[in-house]
Amino acid sequence: MDINFIKVELSVAKKDRKIFANLIFSNNTSETVSIDKLRTCHGNKIQNNLFKIFDEKKRMIDYDGPMVKRFITPEDFIMIDPGQKIETSVELDEVYELKNGKKYTIQYSAYLNNNLTNSSIEKIESNVVEVIC
């Protein structure tokens, strides 16, 4: 789903009984944008509830990982030039209880601001992916 400054694409892969969310953050604007690294799973780490995951019965799967809160500094942002993409991958079953053989719908969903000085915060969401674990 596109918004003003960023697009997020989600794909999900199963490898060795582990479930990975692969994310691509694209800057489709004509200006460089900066976004909070924590919200991009920078370093292949998930440190907040950034995904909406539902089982076959439409029940939301609870997030059971760290909830990092901090005073944001300029070093906490990553720059994305016009046309540039950044990619990351995180293991979802480390922080969400996903059961083998069950079907889930997964979507990245987070609130981002474009940079440290921008007071407006926008919700960005990826495409929705269905997966059988």
RABEL-V263049 format. One record per residue. N is the residue number from 1. RES is the residue in three letters. BURIAL is + if it has 9 or more other C-alpha atoms within 8 Angstrom, else -. Layout:
n=N res=RES burial=BURIAL
n=N res=RES burial=BURIAL
//
This chain:
n=1 res=MET burial=-
n=2 res=ASP burial=-
n=3 res=ILE burial=-
n=4 res=ASN burial=-
n=5 res=PHE burial=+
n=6 res=ILE burial=+
n=7 res=LYS burial=+
n=8 res=VAL burial=+
n=9 res=GLU burial=+
n=10 res=LEU burial=+
n=11 res=SER burial=-
n=12 res=VAL burial=+
n=13 res=ALA burial=-
n=14 res=LYS burial=+
n=15 res=LYS burial=-
n=16 res=ASP burial=-
n=17 res=ARG burial=-
n=18 res=LYS burial=+
n=19 res=ILE burial=+
n=20 res=PHE burial=+
n=21 res=ALA burial=+
n=22 res=ASN burial=+
n=23 res=LEU burial=+
n=24 res=ILE burial=+
n=25 res=PHE burial=+
n=26 res=SER burial=+
n=27 res=ASN burial=+
n=28 res=ASN burial=+
n=29 res=THR burial=+
n=30 res=SER burial=-
n=31 res=GLU burial=-
n=32 res=THR burial=+
n=33 res=VAL burial=+
n=34 res=SER burial=+
n=35 res=ILE burial=+
n=36 res=ASP burial=+
n=37 res=LYS burial=+
n=38 res=LEU burial=+
n=39 res=ARG burial=+
n=40 res=THR burial=+
n=41 res=CYS burial=+
n=42 res=HIS burial=+
n=43 res=GLY burial=-
n=44 res=ASN burial=-
n=45 res=LYS burial=-
n=46 res=ILE burial=+
n=47 res=GLN burial=+
n=48 res=ASN burial=+
n=49 res=ASN burial=-
n=50 res=LEU burial=+
n=51 res=PHE burial=+
n=52 res=LYS burial=+
n=53 res=ILE burial=+
n=54 res=PHE burial=+
n=55 res=ASP burial=+
n=56 res=GLU burial=+
n=57 res=LYS burial=-
n=58 res=LYS burial=-
n=59 res=ARG burial=-
n=60 res=MET burial=-
n=61 res=ILE burial=+
n=62 res=ASP burial=-
n=63 res=TYR burial=-
n=64 res=ASP burial=-
n=65 res=GLY burial=+
n=66 res=PRO burial=-
n=67 res=MET burial=-
n=68 res=VAL burial=-
n=69 res=LYS burial=-
n=70 res=ARG burial=-
n=71 res=PHE burial=-
n=72 res=ILE burial=-
n=73 res=THR burial=-
n=74 res=PRO burial=-
n=75 res=GLU burial=-
n=76 res=ASP burial=+
n=77 res=PHE burial=+
n=78 res=ILE burial=+
n=79 res=MET burial=-
n=80 res=ILE burial=+
n=81 res=ASP burial=+
n=82 res=PRO burial=+
n=83 res=GLY burial=+
n=84 res=GLN burial=+
n=85 res=LYS burial=+
n=86 res=ILE burial=-
n=87 res=GLU burial=-
n=88 res=THR burial=+
n=89 res=SER burial=+
n=90 res=VAL burial=+
n=91 res=GLU burial=+
n=92 res=LEU burial=+
n=93 res=ASP burial=+
n=94 res=GLU burial=-
n=95 res=VAL burial=+
n=96 res=TYR burial=+
n=97 res=GLU burial=+
n=98 res=LEU burial=-
n=99 res=LYS burial=-
n=100 res=ASN burial=-
n=101 res=GLY burial=-
n=102 res=LYS burial=+
n=103 res=LYS burial=+
n=104 res=TYR burial=+
n=105 res=THR burial=+
n=106 res=ILE burial=+
n=107 res=GLN burial=+
n=108 res=TYR burial=+
n=109 res=SER burial=+
n=110 res=ALA burial=+
n=111 res=TYR burial=-
n=112 res=LEU burial=+
n=113 res=ASN burial=+
n=114 res=ASN burial=+
n=115 res=ASN burial=+
n=116 res=LEU burial=+
n=117 res=THR burial=-
n=118 res=ASN burial=-
n=119 res=SER burial=-
n=120 res=SER burial=-
n=121 res=ILE burial=+
n=122 res=GLU burial=-
n=123 res=LYS burial=-
n=124 res=ILE burial=+
n=125 res=GLU burial=+
n=126 res=SER burial=+
n=127 res=ASN burial=+
n=128 res=VAL burial=+
n=129 res=VAL burial=+
n=130 res=GLU burial=-
n=131 res=VAL burial=+
n=132 res=ILE burial=-
n=133 res=CYS burial=+
//
